[in-house]
Amino acid sequence: MTEIQLIPLGSSDRERFIRDNQEAFNYGAMEEFGCRDEHFEDDGQIISRETI
């Protein structure tokens, strides 16, 4: 069995975490729905920084 450890992110990891999540949401939405419309929350992102 694999053991998983959850470790809190440090403040230096915050920006990367936000970018990675925005990229994952963009990719998932495009894969699932295609480019159906141009509705983005924030600066071309499907999920805003504030939401994350």
C-alpha positions in Angstrom: 0.0 0.0 0.0 1.3 3.5 -0.9 1.6 6.0 1.9 0.6 9.6 1.1 1.8 12.5 3.1 0.0 15.9 3.0 2.4 18.7 3.6 1.3 22.4 3.8 2.5 24.6 1.0 5.0 27.2 1.8 4.4 30.8 0.8 7.0 30.4 -1.9 4.9 27.6 -3.5 1.7 29.8 -3.8 2.2 31.2 -7.3 3.1 27.9 -8.8 0.1 26.2 -7.1 -2.2 28.9 -8.6 -0.7 28.6 -12.1 -0.8 24.8 -12.0 -4.5 24.8 -11.0 -5.4 27.3 -13.6 -3.7 25.3 -16.3 -5.4 22.1 -15.1 -8.8 23.8 -15.2 -8.2 25.2 -18.6 -7.0 21.8 -20.0 -9.9 19.9 -18.4 -12.5 22.3 -19.7 -11.1 22.3 -23.2 -10.9 18.5 -23.3 -14.4 18.0 -21.9 -16.3 20.8 -23.6 -14.0 22.1 -26.4 -13.9 25.8 -27.1 -17.6 26.5 -26.7 -17.4 30.1 -25.8 -14.9 32.7 -24.6 -16.2 33.0 -21.1 -13.3 33.3 -18.7 -13.3 34.6 -15.2 -9.9 36.3 -14.9 -7.2 37.2 -17.4 -8.1 34.4 -19.9 -8.5 31.9 -17.1 -11.5 29.6 -16.5 -10.9 29.8 -12.7 -9.8 33.0 -11.1 -6.9 33.4 -8.6 -9.4 34.5 -6.0 -11.4 31.3 -6.5 -8.3 29.1 -6.0 
